[in-house]
Amino acid sequence: MVLHLHIPDGYLDPIIALVAYLMMILYGIFVLRRGEALNEEKITEMTVIAAGIFVAQMLNWPIPGGTSLHFVGGALAAILYGLKGAFIIMFLVLLVQAVVFHDGGITTLGANVLNMGIIAPVVGYYIYKLITTKTNIENKEFIGAFLGGWFSITLAGIACGIELGLSTQFLYGLSVSVPVMAIGHFLLGIVEGIITALVIKYLRKEGE
């Protein structure tokens, strides 16, 4: 069975799955109570971005070790709509994928949201903000979006590898799961970073 960032049911111990759910819920409560209220225009825009991310995540590339790679889009969502908007977008995308398309499991939804809806957006958002607000380099917005997208998926992959490696229900330990997920997503992250940066550049230009 091919495994990627969408962890299926049966691959995580109940305790790991429960802890991930609790972390998702606590983060969700925290982030949803912060930030500006979402107006109708922003919700419409978020729907379009969510649909694009949904489609992009359905493209998978198999790699050795029983796993595969796919785009995430967490950094893109966070850069455009902040951590609150990104959490809503990624949660809805992952929920629909799990319930309707069986891409990822219900018992592992907490872990999948933790990886792709929390870790990826947080990493991508703060790298982007660091580059764009604390440096004076040329094309800092493009570079910030690129690095944010790149390292967001890399850290999400590492987190996924740790969760799987710690689970007794997974065939491989940390020595296999972490390197495979880290290296694979580090390489894919270059592509995700480029796409993230290009989309941000295009949308910023259209908004001018």
Secondary structure, 3 states (H helix, E strand, C coil): CCECCCCCCCCCCHHHHHHHHHHHHHHHHHHHCCCCCCCHHHHHHHHHHHHHHHHHHCCCEEECCCEEECCCCHHHHHHHHHHHHHHHHHHHHHHHHHHHCCCCCCCCHHHHHHHHHHHHHHHHHHHHHHHHHHCCCCCHHHHHHHHHHHHHHHHHHHHHHHHHHHCCCCCCCHHHHHHHHHHHHHHHHHHHHHHHHHHHHHHHHHHC
